[in-house]
Amino acid sequence: MKQALSYVMVTPYTVAKSRTGGIIARLLSQVDLELVGAQMIAPDEEFVRDYAAILREQNDSGSVTLLADYTQRSFAPAGERKRLALVLLFRGEKPCEKLTAICGHLYEEHREGDSITAETIRDTYADLIADPEHPEKVTYFEPAVMTPPNQVWADKDMKLFARFLKGQENIVKTSLSPDPRNIERTLVIIKPDNWQYASSKPGTIIDMFSRTGLRIVGVKVHRFSLAEALEFYGPVEGALLEKLAPRFGKKAKELLEQEFQLTLSDETEKALIECVGTEYAQDQFAQIIEFMSGVKPHTCPLEDINQPGAVKCMILIYEGEKAIQKIRDVLGPTDPLKAPGGTVRREFGSNVMVNTAHASDSPASVEREMKIVRINENSLGSLITSYLGEGSR
């Protein structure tokens, strides 16, 4: 069956309440679709008007009217304050049907039996409260997520997204802080080990970071090229050589002495450090590069070095006071076995390399790392444009 694209858009209220991680966890673990794109957006008046108009075109039912009115009221900027929403793009067979099923309906009459049990995203995160004396009158409404009911409306919505995203920067500039001088940004990578199979881990990790009170201002699904991975982790190579080469050179000397019952000189130990120890450290570095890009450094043709790698990750930009330290406190130290309980690496990391996530350690690192991963570029718009172009042929 032909694969198609559809989306889930997390509403500004849900983003502001830091419920994004829980929603992503549900989506990734309960639908057999691939998350191929993600981007934070700050809808302007024109986008909100056009999105609400598309909703009203669908039909004149109470739920659609409610959604359209909600969109115009809750997505548009409030004066100078931008409202942030998160767009998640999924690919697979029958994506609209599957995403609608996990997101859930708005009205109880659309649910069967006693299914109001937090089974769907809206069961858990949405609210629809009616006047007890006038059930047709809704007094409070928050849908949590928006997703199209079928492919026709999905394609119309995505055409609007593509037009809006053209020229938009990936990091949304906000004006929420009274003193911007106190605000930091930091970069987080949810590493490839979290994306090997359908899992709630990426969403749960985001949920754990939400305890910092920081806001997400940039997101992208990314595949490291070999060149990017080598540049990103370049500083690690020197550290590995300095730390591991002497240790394993000395270990090689001890094993040889034990095996052959002899005493080797300091000169021999130095030679073993330079050969055995150095090769071991270089191999460890190559394993890190392969882990992050899915490409073996010594087997990749030179012409393919800048091509997207075989594995994906998610990059997030957090913003707020003391953002770098707050994120690293929740992340935990590099070695998961030494990380305190309740930290991301203690919960999900396996070893020093497969330690589930990365976070920048200084303002200089933030700038360097954002440049390497081209954080101001996002493929979501081009994915939609390419898909719509192919679908129109």
N, C-alpha and C positions, 0 to 999 in steps of 0.2 A: 504494500500500500504506500502511496506517495506521502512523503513527510512534509509537514507544514510548520509554520511558526505561529505562536500566539504569545500572550503576555499576561502577567499579573502586575498590577500597579498597587503598591502599598501606599495608603493614603497619608497625607501630611500629619494628621492627628496620631496615627499609628506609629509613624516614624518618630514623632516628637516624644511619644511615650516609650520609646526604645523596645518596641515589640517586634521589630524587624527580624531579629534572630530566630525567634520562635516560629514566625511565619515561614522563613526560609527553611528551617528544619523540617517543618511539615511538608513543604513542597518537594524538597529533595528526597525525602525518604518514602513518600507515598504516591508518587507518580513516576511512570517509566518514561520520562521525558528528559532530554538533556538541557541543562542550563547553559546557553551559549552566549548570553550577554546580560549585562547589568549596568545601570547608570542612575545616579541621583540627578533629579531635575528640579528646577524651580519654575513652575508654570507661570507664564505671564497671562495678562488679561485675554489676549487673542487666543492662546491655546485653550484656556478654560472655556471661553465662549464656544469655540469650535468643537471641543470634546463634548460639552453638554448638548450641543445641537445634534451631534451624531447619536447620542443617547436618545434624544427625543424622537429621532427619525425611526427608531426601532419599532415602537408601537406606543399606544397611549395608555398602557397599563399603569397602575399605581406605583409599582416598583420602579419602573423606568423613570417616571416623572420624579419620584423621590430621589433617585440617583442623580438625575440631571440637576435638580434644585440643590442637592448637596454639593455637587461638583462646583457649581457657580459660587456657592457660599464658602466652601472650605478649601478650595485649591488656589484661588486667586491671591495675589499679594495683598497684605493688610497694610496699606500705606507703603512705607519703605521696607517693611519686613517681608522677606520672601518665605513662602511655605515650601518645604522640601518633600518630594515624593520619590519613591524608588521604583524604577521599571525593571522587571525581570523578564527576560526573553527566553522562551523554551522552544525546543524543536523536537518533533517526533510525529507519530501517527495519531490523528484525532486529538490534537492538543487542546482545542477549545472544550471538547467534551470532558476530557480528563481534568483540566484545570477547574472547570465549573464544578465538577463533582467534589473536588477537595476544598475549593473555596466555600461552597455551600450557597443556599438560597437566602433571600432576605426575609421572606414571610414564612410564618409557621405553616400556613396552608400548603406550602410547596414541599413540606417535609413529610415523610411517611411515619406513621405510628409515633413511637416514643423516641425518635431520633435526635431530639434536642438534648444531646449528651456530650457536647464539646467534641463531637466526631469531626466536624469540619472546622476550617479556619474561622468562619463567621460564627459558628456555634461558640467558639472560645473568645474571640476578640471583638466581634461586632455587637452593637446594641440597637434595638428597635423597641421603643417604649411608646405605647398608645395611651390615650386618655381612657380610663376605665369606663367612664360613662359614654364616651363617644369613640369606640374602637377604630373607626375609620380615620380619626385624627391622631397623627403621630406627633408626640411631644418631644422626642429625642431620637436622633438617628445617627449612627456611625457604622458604615459598612466594613471598615478595616481594610478591605482590598477591592480592587476593581478588575474584572476580567470579562472578556466578551463572550456572549452565549454561543456564537457559531463563527465559522471561518469568514463569512461575508463581512460581518461587523468587525472581526479582528483585523482584516485587511484594510478596512476603512480607517480604523483607529491607528494602525501602524503607518499608514500613509501620512496621517497627521503627525505622528511621532517623528518620522523621517524629515518632514518639512521643518518641524520645530528644532530638532537636534542639529540641523545644518548650521555650522558656525558656532555652536554652543561649546564652551569649555567643559571639560570633564569634572573639574573641581568647582563646586558651586560656591560663589562668594556670598556670605551672609553678613548681616549687620546687627547681630543679636548682642554683641558684647559692648558694654559701656566704655571699655578701655581696651582697644585692639592690641595695645602693647603687651598685655598680659596673655595673649592668645598664642598658642603653639599649634603646629600641625605635626602629625607623625604618620608614618607609613607602616601598614601591617600587611603581611602576606599570609593567607591561609594556604598552606603548602599542598603539593600534589597528593600526598598520602591520604588526604581527606576526600579525594575525588575519585578514588579507584572504583568505587561501587556506590549504589544508592545509599545515602547515609544522612542522618540528621546532624552529623558532626560539624560541618561548616556553620550551620545556623546556631548550634549550641555554643560554639566558640564565639560567634558574634554576640550572642546573648550574655556570655560571661564578660565580654569587654564592655557591655552596656552598663555594668555596675560602676564604671568610672564616671558616668554622667557626661561623658564627651559625646559630641554629635558627629555623625558620619557625613562628610561633605564631598566625598568622591569614592566611586566604586568602579572596578572594571574586571571582567573575566579575561585572563591573560595566559598566553602560552609563551614561556621564555624561549627565545632562540638560543642557540649555543653561544653566539657572540654576546648576548645580553647576560647570560648566566656567568660566562667567564669574566665579564667586566664587573658584574654585581658582586661576585664572590672573590674577586681578585685579591683583596686584602687578606682573605682567609688563608690563601696559599702560603704566604710568608709566615703567618702564625703557626700553621701546621708544620712547616719545615723546622721552625724554631723549637716547637714543643715536642713533636713526635720523632724527628730524626735522631736526636741524642738518646731518647728513651729506647727506641727499637734497635739502634746500633749497639747500645750497651746490652740489650736483651740477646741480640745475636751473638755477641761475644761470650756471654754467660752460657748459652746453649752449646756453642762450639767447645768451650772449655770442659763442660760437663760430658759431652759426647766423646771427646778425644782425650780426656784426662790430661790436660796441659794448661799452662798459664800463658795467655796471650798478652802482648805488650800494649802500652798505651797507643802506640802508633797504629797497631792493628785495629784497636777500638775506634780510633779516629777514621781509619779507612772504611770500617764497617758502617759508621755513622754516615759517611759521605756516599756510600753505595746503597746498602740495605736500608738504612734509616731514611735516606732521602727518597728512595723509590717507594717505600711504604707511605711516606707523607704525600707524595705526588699521587699515589693510587687513591688515597683517601680523598684528596681534592677532586680527582676525576670522578669518584663516586658521588660526591656532592653535586657536581655539575650535571651528571647523568640523572640524578634524582630530581633536580629542579627543571631540567629541560627535556628529559626523556631521550637524550642523544648522547652516545659515547663520544667523548672529545676526540679520540684518536682515530675514529672510523668515519667521521663526518666529512664528506667532500667539501672542499673550500667554497664551492659555489652555493652550498646549502647552509652556510654558517649563520646567515641572517634570516633563515626561514623559521616560522613559528615551530616550536617543539612539539613533541608527541604527548605531553601531559599538560594539564591546565592547573591554574591556581586562581585565587581571587585576591585582588589588591584593594585595600580600603585605606582611605585617608580620614583620620580622626582629627578633630579640632576642639580646642578648649584650653583652659588654664592647666599648665604642667602636663600637657598631653603625653609627652614622651615618657616621663617617669610613671604616670598612672597606668599607661598601657603595659609597660614592662613589669610593673608590680603584679598585674593580673596574669601576664604571660608566664612569668617564672624564669629561673635560670636556664642556660642552654642545655644542661644535662637534666632530663626529666626525673632521674632517680634522686637528684639533689633538690628538686623543686618542692616547695611547701604544698601541703594539701590544699585543694581548692583553686590552684592555679591551672591555667590552660595546659601547660606542658606536663604537669603531674597527672592530669586527668586523661590526656590523649597522646602524649609523646611516648615513643618507644626507646629512642637512644639519642645521642648527641646530634646525629644527622637527621633522623626521622623524628623531629621534635615538634611537628604539627604546625608551627607558625613562626614567623619572623616579625620583629618590630625594630624600627630604627633606634639607635642608641644615643643620638645627639642631633642637634639642629643641622650640623654639617652633613651628617649621614642622610637625614631626611632629604635635603636638597640633592645630594648626589644620587640617591636611590630613585627619587621621583624622576630625575632626568633620564636615567638608564631605562626605566620601564615606560618612558614616554607617557607620564600620567595624564597629561592634558589631551591625549588621544584616546578615543573609545570606539570600539568596533560596532557598537550596537546600531547606530544609524546606518552604517554601510551594510551590515547584515540584513537589515530590513529593506534597504533600497535594492540590494542584490536579489533578495527573495521576491519582492514585488515585481521587479523587472522580469525575472524568469517566469513568474506566474502569469504575466500579461501576454506572453508569447503564444 
